[in-house]
Amino acid sequence: MKLVQFYQPGQGTGVGVVRGDTVLDLSENNPDIETVNDLIHLASTVYMSLSELVNRMLDGQAGRVTEYSYDLLDTVPDIGVPHLTLPLFAPEVWGFGVTYKRSAQVRDSDAENTIYDQVYKSPRPEAFFKATPSRCSGPNAPIGVRSDSTLTATEPELAYVLGEPGEIIGYTLCNDVSAWDIERENPLYLNQSKIYSGCCAFGPTLVTADAIDDPYNLDITCQIIRGESTIFEGQANTSQLARKFEELNEYLYRDNPIPPGTVVSTGTGIMVPNDLSLMEGDIVNISSPNIGTLSNPVIQL
């Protein structure tokens, strides 16, 4: 099952269920369900999965659900038109790095030291705090390049969504936008490389866990468009992940309270060349057949 959040002028945020090219308005007849976060909380309360809960709600609304065209909602956010928003309002976003063998190799050759290689071989993964809701962008909303960075890159990643401690309730796509030049100057600058306005985009949908047969066999592609030209295309498959999500969670939850609805980005296997640093006006498209296409324009902060 695919879930989205959308904005409807005069009505605010609603929850939608994606069926083919159509979005069913789940909030219309369930006024207490304004966000996917509300769904997550209710599902936990009644001991049901998100899919079970949503199907129960839809069964009671046969013939009484407003439908929207997905393509109509998949547009630039504007208060005057219906549009997709973040698929949920994640109270926290966390990230993991050096989880793909390819990214560890490439970063080692660039960094002129062995810190990434050490992390790749270590039992302890690299974990970092990434974003709060105000720093996140949804579909078609802008991502940012820091004003003090000259080498900011897109990092296309699969992300999972947490419910109760350790429970993965869904998946989405994440763009872990990172100022590589700041991080490479000194590892202690990692937070400044990773955390700023427009540093994280995720969406366009939240796919429930039961709808993904194998999260370790998902194709992810990335395209960067500059002007009228595609300047970069890359792809990876999550089968290239060197760490399982349960392992990441085991370290994430150590003495660390993680609220339900948290998004965890699992690292990138697509490395953009250094000479293709993001610039204002670029469009970044990250896609997976199971989840959809997350598209974001780039702005210079």
LUMNU-679666 format. One record per residue (C-alpha): residue in three letters; x, y, z. Coordinates in steps of 0.1 Angstrom, whole numbers, plus 5000, padded with zeros to 4 digits. Each point is the difference from the previous one (the first is absolute). Layout:
N
+-----+------+------+------+
|  aa |    X |    Y |    Z |
+-----+------+------+------+
| ALA |    X |    Y |    Z |
...
+-----+------+------+------+
***
This chain:
301
+-----+------+------+------+
|  aa |    X |    Y |    Z |
+-----+------+------+------+
| MET | 5000 | 5000 | 5000 |
| LYS | 5012 | 5035 | 4991 |
| LEU | 4991 | 5029 | 5022 |
| VAL | 5005 | 5037 | 4993 |
| GLN | 4992 | 5033 | 5017 |
| PHE | 4986 | 5028 | 4980 |
| TYR | 4989 | 5036 | 5005 |
| GLN | 4966 | 5011 | 4989 |
| PRO | 4994 | 5038 | 4999 |
| GLY | 4974 | 5010 | 5027 |
| GLN | 5002 | 4966 | 5016 |
| GLY | 5036 | 4994 | 5010 |
| THR | 5019 | 4968 | 5001 |
| GLY | 4984 | 4967 | 4992 |
| VAL | 5011 | 4963 | 4997 |
| GLY | 4997 | 4982 | 4967 |
| VAL | 5001 | 4964 | 4988 |
| VAL | 5016 | 4996 | 4966 |
| ARG | 4982 | 4976 | 4977 |
| GLY | 5016 | 5000 | 4966 |
| ASP | 4998 | 5035 | 4987 |
| THR | 4974 | 5010 | 5026 |
| VAL | 5002 | 5013 | 5036 |
| LEU | 4971 | 4992 | 5023 |
| ASP | 4994 | 5026 | 5027 |
| LEU | 5000 | 4980 | 5032 |
| SER | 4996 | 5031 | 5022 |
| GLU | 4968 | 5012 | 4985 |
| ASN | 4978 | 4976 | 5021 |
| ASN | 5026 | 4996 | 5028 |
| PRO | 5004 | 5035 | 5014 |
| ASP | 5024 | 4988 | 5027 |
| ILE | 5025 | 4988 | 4974 |
| GLU | 5016 | 5031 | 4986 |
| THR | 5035 | 4986 | 4997 |
| VAL | 5017 | 4966 | 4995 |
| ASN | 5014 | 5006 | 5035 |
| ASP | 4964 | 4998 | 5012 |
| LEU | 4997 | 4966 | 4982 |
| ILE | 5032 | 4987 | 5016 |
| HIS | 4988 | 5010 | 5035 |
| LEU | 4966 | 4984 | 4995 |
| ALA | 5014 | 4968 | 4985 |
| SER | 5022 | 4996 | 5030 |
| THR | 4971 | 5006 | 5023 |
| VAL | 4977 | 4974 | 4985 |
| TYR | 5029 | 4975 | 4993 |
| MET | 4995 | 5000 | 4962 |
| SER | 5024 | 5006 | 4971 |
| LEU | 4996 | 5031 | 4980 |
| SER | 4986 | 4979 | 4971 |
| GLU | 4975 | 4983 | 5022 |
| LEU | 4988 | 5033 | 5015 |
| VAL | 4997 | 5018 | 4966 |
| ASN | 4981 | 4971 | 4984 |
| ARG | 4976 | 4999 | 5030 |
| MET | 4994 | 5037 | 4995 |
| LEU | 4995 | 4997 | 4962 |
| ASP | 4976 | 4971 | 5004 |
| GLY | 4977 | 5023 | 5019 |
| GLN | 5002 | 5027 | 4974 |
| ALA | 4991 | 4981 | 4968 |
| GLY | 4987 | 5025 | 4974 |
| ARG | 5005 | 5030 | 5022 |
| VAL | 5037 | 5008 | 4995 |
| THR | 5012 | 5030 | 4980 |
| GLU | 5027 | 4991 | 4974 |
| TYR | 5028 | 5022 | 4987 |
| SER | 5023 | 4994 | 4971 |
| TYR | 5035 | 4992 | 5013 |
| ASP | 5015 | 5021 | 4971 |
| LEU | 4979 | 5029 | 5011 |
| LEU | 5014 | 4999 | 5035 |
| ASP | 5035 | 4994 | 4989 |
| THR | 5008 | 5037 | 4994 |
| VAL | 5019 | 5029 | 5013 |
| PRO | 4987 | 5008 | 5035 |
| ASP | 4978 | 5031 | 5000 |
| ILE | 4975 | 5010 | 5026 |
| GLY | 4974 | 5006 | 4973 |
| VAL | 5001 | 4965 | 4984 |
| PRO | 4997 | 4964 | 5013 |
| HIS | 5034 | 4984 | 5002 |
| LEU | 5020 | 4972 | 5017 |
| THR | 5018 | 5008 | 5032 |
| LEU | 5025 | 4979 | 5020 |
| PRO | 4985 | 4965 | 5003 |
| LEU | 5001 | 5004 | 5037 |
| PHE | 5013 | 5026 | 5025 |
| ALA | 5030 | 4981 | 5013 |
| PRO | 5009 | 5013 | 5035 |
| GLU | 5036 | 4990 | 4993 |
| VAL | 5020 | 4989 | 4970 |
| TRP | 5032 | 4979 | 5006 |
| GLY | 5025 | 4989 | 4975 |
| PHE | 5026 | 4972 | 4996 |
| GLY | 5031 | 5003 | 4978 |
| VAL | 5025 | 4977 | 4984 |
| THR | 4974 | 4972 | 4997 |
| TYR | 5007 | 4992 | 4964 |
| LYS | 5033 | 4985 | 4990 |
| ARG | 5003 | 5023 | 4969 |
| SER | 4995 | 5032 | 5020 |
| ALA | 5027 | 4989 | 5025 |
| GLN | 5025 | 4994 | 4972 |
| VAL | 4993 | 5033 | 4983 |
| ARG | 5001 | 5021 | 5031 |
| ASP | 5033 | 4984 | 5011 |
| SER | 5017 | 5010 | 4968 |
| ASP | 4988 | 5036 | 5004 |
| ALA | 5006 | 5005 | 5037 |
| GLU | 5037 | 4991 | 5000 |
| ASN | 4996 | 4982 | 5033 |
| THR | 4984 | 4968 | 5013 |
| ILE | 4971 | 5012 | 5022 |
| TYR | 4973 | 4988 | 4976 |
| ASP | 5018 | 4967 | 4994 |
| GLN | 5002 | 4995 | 5038 |
| VAL | 4963 | 5006 | 5004 |
| TYR | 4992 | 4976 | 4972 |
| LYS | 5020 | 4972 | 5017 |
| SER | 4988 | 5009 | 5036 |
| PRO | 4971 | 4983 | 5018 |
| ARG | 4988 | 5035 | 5009 |
| PRO | 4983 | 5018 | 4970 |
| GLU | 5002 | 5038 | 4994 |
| ALA | 4968 | 5015 | 5013 |
| PHE | 4991 | 5037 | 5000 |
| PHE | 4971 | 5022 | 5008 |
| LYS | 4987 | 5015 | 4967 |
| ALA | 4970 | 5022 | 5003 |
| THR | 4969 | 5013 | 5018 |
| PRO | 4967 | 5007 | 4981 |
| SER | 5009 | 5036 | 4992 |
| ARG | 5032 | 4990 | 4982 |
| CYS | 4982 | 4974 | 4978 |
| SER | 4985 | 5004 | 4965 |
| GLY | 4973 | 4980 | 4985 |
| PRO | 4993 | 4992 | 4963 |
| ASN | 5008 | 5029 | 4976 |
| ALA | 5011 | 5023 | 5029 |
| PRO | 5035 | 5014 | 4999 |
| ILE | 5032 | 4985 | 5015 |
| GLY | 5028 | 5024 | 5009 |
| VAL | 5037 | 5006 | 4995 |
| ARG | 5017 | 5015 | 5030 |
| SER | 5013 | 5036 | 4994 |
| ASP | 5035 | 4989 | 5012 |
| SER | 5002 | 4968 | 4979 |
| THR | 5014 | 4996 | 4965 |
| LEU | 4996 | 4963 | 4998 |
| THR | 4965 | 4989 | 5010 |
| ALA | 4988 | 4966 | 4987 |
| THR | 4968 | 4980 | 4999 |
| GLU | 5000 | 4967 | 5018 |
| PRO | 4971 | 4978 | 4987 |
| GLU | 4989 | 4975 | 5027 |
| LEU | 4974 | 4976 | 5011 |
| ALA | 4985 | 5010 | 5033 |
| TYR | 4978 | 4981 | 5024 |
| VAL | 4974 | 5013 | 5025 |
| LEU | 4999 | 4988 | 5036 |
| GLY | 4969 | 4993 | 5021 |
| GLU | 5004 | 4983 | 5034 |
| PRO | 5037 | 4995 | 5010 |
| GLY | 5018 | 4981 | 4973 |
| GLU | 4968 | 4994 | 4978 |
| ILE | 5004 | 5011 | 4964 |
| ILE | 4965 | 5010 | 4988 |
| GLY | 5008 | 5014 | 4966 |
| TYR | 5025 | 5012 | 4974 |
| THR | 5006 | 5032 | 4981 |
| LEU | 5028 | 5017 | 4979 |
| CYS | 5024 | 5025 | 5016 |
| ASN | 5024 | 5026 | 4986 |
| ASP | 5027 | 5004 | 5026 |
| VAL | 5013 | 5033 | 4986 |
| SER | 5036 | 5005 | 5013 |
| ALA | 5027 | 5027 | 4998 |
| TRP | 5028 | 4976 | 4992 |
| ASP | 5027 | 5027 | 5000 |
| ILE | 4992 | 5010 | 5036 |
| GLU | 5000 | 4964 | 5012 |
| ARG | 5033 | 4992 | 4982 |
| GLU | 5016 | 5031 | 5015 |
| ASN | 4997 | 4984 | 5035 |
| PRO | 4978 | 4971 | 5012 |
| LEU | 4990 | 5021 | 5030 |
| TYR | 4981 | 5022 | 4975 |
| LEU | 4976 | 4971 | 4991 |
| ASN | 4970 | 5017 | 5017 |
| GLN | 5005 | 5032 | 4980 |
| SER | 5003 | 4979 | 4968 |
| LYS | 4968 | 4981 | 5008 |
| ILE | 4976 | 5023 | 5019 |
| TYR | 4987 | 5032 | 4986 |
| SER | 4969 | 5014 | 4983 |
| GLY | 4989 | 4979 | 4970 |
| CYS | 5026 | 4973 | 5008 |
| CYS | 4975 | 4971 | 4998 |
| ALA | 4972 | 4990 | 4976 |
| PHE | 4980 | 4968 | 5003 |
| GLY | 4969 | 4986 | 4983 |
| PRO | 4980 | 5000 | 4978 |
| THR | 4982 | 4971 | 5017 |
| LEU | 5002 | 4978 | 5031 |
| VAL | 4997 | 4964 | 4989 |
| THR | 4989 | 4978 | 5028 |
| ALA | 5024 | 4972 | 5010 |
| ASP | 4977 | 4972 | 4990 |
| ALA | 4999 | 5014 | 4964 |
| ILE | 5038 | 4996 | 4996 |
| ASP | 5009 | 4963 | 4993 |
| ASP | 5037 | 5005 | 5005 |
| PRO | 5015 | 5034 | 5011 |
| TYR | 5034 | 4986 | 4991 |
| ASN | 4992 | 4998 | 4963 |
| LEU | 4987 | 5034 | 4991 |
| ASP | 5013 | 5020 | 4970 |
| ILE | 5008 | 5036 | 5006 |
| THR | 5008 | 5025 | 4973 |
| CYS | 5012 | 5036 | 5001 |
| GLN | 4998 | 5027 | 4972 |
| ILE | 5013 | 5035 | 5002 |
| ILE | 4986 | 5024 | 4974 |
| ARG | 5017 | 5034 | 4993 |
| GLY | 4983 | 5022 | 4976 |
| GLU | 4988 | 4978 | 4971 |
| SER | 5026 | 4973 | 5006 |
| THR | 5004 | 4970 | 5022 |
| ILE | 5035 | 5004 | 5015 |
| PHE | 4999 | 4968 | 5021 |
| GLU | 4983 | 4967 | 5002 |
| GLY | 5008 | 4973 | 5025 |
| GLN | 4985 | 4969 | 5015 |
| ALA | 5004 | 4975 | 5028 |
| ASN | 4982 | 4971 | 5016 |
| THR | 4995 | 4995 | 5037 |
| SER | 5015 | 4965 | 4996 |
| GLN | 5033 | 5019 | 5002 |
| LEU | 4994 | 5010 | 5036 |
| ALA | 5026 | 4986 | 5023 |
| ARG | 4979 | 5004 | 5032 |
| LYS | 4965 | 4988 | 5008 |
| PHE | 4974 | 5025 | 5014 |
| GLU | 4997 | 4980 | 5032 |
| GLU | 5037 | 5006 | 5006 |
| LEU | 4996 | 5037 | 4994 |
| ASN | 4970 | 5002 | 5024 |
| GLU | 5020 | 4981 | 5027 |
| TYR | 5025 | 5029 | 5001 |
| LEU | 4974 | 5027 | 4994 |
| TYR | 4980 | 4991 | 5030 |
| ARG | 5029 | 4996 | 5024 |
| ASP | 4992 | 5023 | 5029 |
| ASN | 4982 | 5022 | 4975 |
| PRO | 4962 | 5005 | 5001 |
| ILE | 4987 | 5000 | 4964 |
| PRO | 4964 | 5013 | 4995 |
| PRO | 4976 | 4982 | 4977 |
| GLY | 4999 | 5014 | 4965 |
| THR | 5038 | 5005 | 4999 |
| VAL | 5015 | 4996 | 4966 |
| VAL | 5033 | 4982 | 4997 |
| SER | 5020 | 5004 | 4968 |
| THR | 5022 | 4970 | 4992 |
| GLY | 5030 | 5014 | 4980 |
| THR | 5006 | 5005 | 4963 |
| GLY | 5014 | 4977 | 4974 |
| ILE | 4999 | 5027 | 4973 |
| MET | 5030 | 5023 | 5001 |
| VAL | 4998 | 5032 | 4979 |
| PRO | 5034 | 5012 | 4986 |
| ASN | 5016 | 5030 | 5018 |
| ASP | 4998 | 5021 | 4969 |
| LEU | 4962 | 4998 | 5000 |
| SER | 4994 | 5019 | 5032 |
| LEU | 4964 | 5011 | 5004 |
| MET | 4991 | 5035 | 4986 |
| GLU | 4970 | 5023 | 5003 |
| GLY | 4974 | 4990 | 4974 |
| ASP | 5010 | 4963 | 4999 |
| ILE | 4972 | 4974 | 5003 |
| VAL | 5008 | 4968 | 5018 |
| ASN | 4978 | 4970 | 4994 |
| ILE | 5003 | 4969 | 5022 |
| SER | 4979 | 4970 | 4990 |
| SER | 4991 | 4965 | 5009 |
| PRO | 4973 | 4980 | 4982 |
| ASN | 4985 | 4990 | 5034 |
| ILE | 4998 | 5035 | 5015 |
| GLY | 4998 | 5025 | 4972 |
| THR | 5021 | 5030 | 4990 |
| LEU | 5012 | 5027 | 5024 |
| SER | 5008 | 5032 | 4981 |
| ASN | 5015 | 5031 | 5015 |
| PRO | 5014 | 5032 | 4986 |
| VAL | 5032 | 5014 | 5014 |
| ILE | 5004 | 5035 | 5015 |
| GLN | 5031 | 5018 | 5012 |
| LEU | 4996 | 5011 | 5036 |
+-----+------+------+------+
***
